[in-house]
Amino acid sequence: MARFAKRVRSIEPSPTVRISDLIAESQGQGQKILSLAIGEPDFPTPAHIVDAAKKALDNGYTKYTAAPGIRELRAAIAEKSQKENGIPAKPENVIVAPTKHTLFMTFMALLESGDEGLIPDPGWVSYAPMVTLAGAKPVPVRAADEDGFVPSTETVADAITPRTRLIVLNSPSNPAGSVYTRAQMRGLADLAADHDLTIVSDEIYEQILYEGEHVSPASLDGMFDRTVTVNGFSKTYSMTGWRLGWLVAPTPMYKQIVKVQEHTITCATAFAQKAGVAALRGPTGPLKVMVDEFRARRDIVLRELKKIDRLATNRPSGAFYVFPRVDVGVKSALLAERILKEANVAVTPGSAFGDAGEGHLRLSYAASRETIVESIRRIADVLQRI
């Protein structure tokens, strides 16, 4: 009989994958499912990026690259980090890898048995399992409705123990689309400095911003040396299937994190890295078109949800999610399954994102305007029957 590692047995399968499986099962039975569950832009990858990958393939760019990534892309990322984010990055601070893998590598390099990592609650579904896989304990920090889905310095301070090693921050956030203000980010950064903690800043939705400003904690005075900044191409350039992203880390952390890269995936896909260069150095028109459309869809979502009783909606300032509280006395996982079965609409239960997400549903507006309006109409019908 096979024996399985405790670190794997102690984590649950991804709840968002479960939703995808339920969608596939329903579609396999011939049902047409309208999905507001997918965290993936419904736009094509811009043509100039695709063309760069084709050219790289035609030129035989299909071999291993240096483990941290090709120099050209690392230089482009460092330049972008300096100019757009105020992060004093050099190419030697950059590791190119799938964004999800950059987070995993960071946790593996910085955490060990007995350590604790603070993660926002609600927060992205894979933070806690990754911390657990690194042998440490994930500690949820409530960042719910009453705090505008941003962890307060007081709540974070109360969660810090002698075993705390890092704080995960995510702005704009998944699932709520909240954006940390400069004052909030400064407060959290000061807290990390006071307790000698590392900040892991997940900035994957950085460019999908409607109000406010994006603040990278690594840009704040004294913070570069204690911050790992994670970003990528998936959301900004509609490149989810390309599996390409990056991290920026100070040299001591970089030297340890890159060893995890060398002994796992070795390097990111060669021709995809050439496409990454084209994305960062190419025209920004497609990004503006996408963000403008997401902003218009957000306003449609808010307008339609406002019509539904027993539902209270936050106003997201970034990303492409809305995270309404639904007061119907049904657990969010059961409610999401009921909506799928009765209305053929897929949404994600708030409980997937932590205990503080219970009572909410996450709706992605990475879908057509028509799909959004019809889906919310069907959701309203289901709620009226409860």
N, C-alpha and C positions, 0 to 999 in steps of 0.2 A: 504494500500500500504506500503510495507516495506521501511524503511529508512536505508540508508547505510552510514557508517562512511566516513567522508571526507578523512581521511588518506588512505582509500582503494580506494575510487573513484578517488583520485588524482594520482594513479600509473597505469601504463599500464600493460597488460598481458605480460608475458615473451616472447620476440621475438624469443628466441631459442626454446621455447616450440611451437611457431607458426610454425617454420621450421619442427619440429618433427611431428606436426599435418598434415602439407602438405605432408610429406613423407608417413605418414600412409594412408592419403587419396589417394595418387597416387598408393601405393601398394595395397590398397583395390580395385582399378580399374584394377588390374592385371598387373601393370607396375613394372618392375624390376628397383629399384633405387640404384644407386651407391652413397654412402654417404661419404662426407668429412666434415660433419657438426657436428659430435658428439664428445664431449669432454670426451671421455671414452676410456681407453686402451682396445684394442681388444685381450688381453691376458687373459687366465684363472687365477683365484686366485690361487697362489701356493698351491700345495697339502698339505704341512705341516700346512698351515693355515686352510684349510678346515678340515683337520683331527682334529685339536685342537677344532674347533667348534663342530664337531661330538662327540668328547669325552666329551665335556662340556654338550651337550644335553643328552648323555647316562648317565652322572652322575647327571642328574636332575638340571642342572644349568639354571633354567628357571624362577626364581623369581626376585623380585626387588633387586637392589644393592643400595649401598650408592649413594646419588645424584651426587657427583662429579666423581664417578666411583670406580671400585674395586681398592684396595690398590696396588695389584700386577701390574696392568696396569699403574697406576699413577706413580709408582716407575720406571717402564721401560721407560715411557715417560720422566720423569725428568732426568734419566740417559742418555738417548739419547740426550736430549736438552743440557746437560752439555758437553758431550764428542764430539758430532758432531757439535753443534752450538755455544758452548761457552756461553750458557745462564745459569746463576746461579739458576736454578730451583730446587725446592724441590717437593716431591709429594703433599705437601699442596698448591702448586701454580697451580696445574693441575686440569682442569675440562674436563671430557670425554663426548662427545656428537657428533652428526653428524656435520661435519665441517661447513656446511652452517648455522646450528643452533648456533654454537659458535659465528659466526659473528653477527647474529641477536641478541643474548643475550648481546653481547658486546655493540652494538649500543643502545639497550634498557636500559642498565645500565648506559651508559655514556652521552647520549644525551637527551635533552628535548626541549620543544617548544621554538623557538627563536634561538636555537643553530645552528651552521653550521658544516658540516663535509666535508673535502676536499677529493675528490676521483679522481683517474687518469682518463683521457679522451684521448684515448679510454681505457676502463677498463671493468672488468667483469660486466655482465648485471644486477646483483642483488645488487650491492653496493648502487646505488642511491635509488631504492625502499625500501631497508632496512632502510636507513637513514630517508626516508620520513615516513615510518611506525613507527619509533621511535619518530616522531613529529618534527624532525629537518629538515633543508634545506641542500640537497646535493649540493656541489659547485664543478663542474667539473674543473680540472686543466689540461690544455693541455699538453699532453705527446705524441706527434705525430712524424711523420717522421723526422722532422728537429732536434729533440732531441733524436733520436734513441729509441723512445717510452719509455723514462724514464723522469719523471717530474723533471725539473731543479729547483735548489734552488731559482733562480730568479722568475720563474713563480709561484712557491708555495708561496714565500714571498709576491708577488703582490696580491695573493688571500686571504691572512690572514686578518681578521677583528677582532674587539673586541668580536665578537660572535663565532669565530672559536674555536672548542673544540678538534678536532682530525684530523689526516691525515691518510688516507689509503694508504699503500704501498703494491705492489705485485711483487715479484721477485722470480723466473722467472714469467713473466707476461702472462696473458690471456687478449687480443688475440694475442699479437705480439711475445711472446717468448723472450722478452728482459730481460736482466740480469743487475741489478744495480751493478756498480763497488763499491769497498770499499769506494773510495773517494766520490762518489755520495751519498752513504748511510750515510756516516759521515756528509756530508753537510746538508742533510735533517734532520738527528738526531739533529745536532746543532741548526737548525732552530726551531725544535719542543721544544727544551730545552729553547731557548731564549724567546719563546712566551708561555711557560708553556702549551704545547699541548701534547696530548696522540698520540702515533703512534699505529695504528692497522696494524700489518704486516701479510699479507696473504702469507704463505709459502707452499701452497699445492703442488706446482710443484718443490719443493726444490731439490729432488733427480734426477729429469730428467734434467740433466745439461750436456752440450756438451763442452762449453768453459767458461773460467772465473771461479770465485768462488762464492759460495753462502754466503752472509753476512746477518746474523740476526741482526737487529738493537738493539735488547735486549742484545746482547753480547757486545755492545760498551760501553765505560766508561760512567757511569752515566745514562744509558738508561733503565736498567731493570725496574726501578721504574715508568717509564712512557710509557711502551710498553706492549701491549697485542699481543702475538704471536699465530697465528692460523695455524694449520696444520692438517694432517689426513692421512688416509690409502687408500683413493679412488684411487689416481693416482699412487702412489709409488708401491702399492701392488695389483693393479687391483681389488680393492674391492669397486667399486662404489655402488653396491647394498647392501652392508653391513651397510651403513650409519653410519660410525664410524670415529671420528676424535677427536681433542682435542684443548684446548687453554691453554696457560701458562700466568699467570698474577701475578703482585705483590700483596701482601696480601690485601691491602685496596680495590683494584679493584676486586680481587677474591671474597671477602666477599659479594660484591654487585651483581656481575654477577651470582654467584651460586644461589642466591635467584630467579633469573629468571628461572634457570634450575628447581628448586624445584617446581615452580608454573606453569611449562609448561609440559615438558616431564618426569619430575621426575628423570629419569636416562636413560642411554643408554642401549641397549639390552644386557642382561647378558651374554649369550653364545658368542655373537660377541666380547665382551670385552676379553674373554679368547682367541679368535682368534687373537685379537690385540696384546696380550702378545707374542703369537707365531710369529707374524709378526716381532716384534721388536727384539726378542731374537733369532730368527731362522736364517737359512742360507741366505746369500745375493746373492747367485748365480742367482736366478730367476730375481732379480732386474737388475743385470748386463746384463743378456741376453736381457731383455726388452729395456733397455737404449741403448745398442749397436744397436739393431734393429731400434729403433726410430732415432738414428743418421744416419743410412744408409738410412732410408726412407726420412729424411730431405734432404739429399744430392740428392736423386732422385727427390724430389719435386722441389728443386732449379734448378736442371738441366733441368727438363721439362718446368718449368715456364719461364726460360730464353729464350726459343724458341718462346715465344709469344710476338708479338709487342703490343705496347700501355699498357704494364704491367711492373711495377717496383716492385721488391721484396726485402724486408728486409731479412737479414740472422739471423734467430732466434738462440739464444745461449742456450735456454732451452725450457721446455714444449714440446708440440707436435702440434704446430700451426705455420702456416705462414700467413702473413697478407699483401698480395700484394696490391698496388695501381693500380686500373684499370681505364685507361683514355679512356672511350668510351662515355661520355656524358649522361649516364643513372644512375639514383639514385640506390644505392647499393641494396635496398630492391627489386626494380623492376627487377634489373639485376639478383639477386639470384633466383627470381621466374621464370624468363625467362629461366635461365639455367636449373632449375628443370623441367620445362614443355617441353623445346625443346630438352634437352640432357639427361633427367632422371638422373641428378647429383645434389645432395643436397650440398649446401655450405651455410655459414652464412653471411648475409650482414654486412658490417662494421658499418653501422648506428646503429646496435643493441648495440654497445659498446660505443656509445656517438657521439656527433657532430663531433669530430675530427676523428672518424672512417669512416665517409662518404667518398665515393670514393674508399673504400677498400672492399675486401672480405676476410673472414677468412676461411682458409682451414685446416682441421685437418688431420694429417697423421697418425691417429690411425686407419689405414686401411691397407689392404694387399698391397704389392708393385704393383701387377697387377691392383688392383682397383685404386691406385693412378695414374698410367701411363694412363690407359684408361680414367679416369675421366678428367684429364687435357687435354687429346687429344680432348675430347668432348667439354670442356669449350672453348678451342681454336677455335673450329668450330663455336660455338655460337658467340664469339667475332668477328670473321671475317665477320659475316653476319650483324653486326651492323654498 
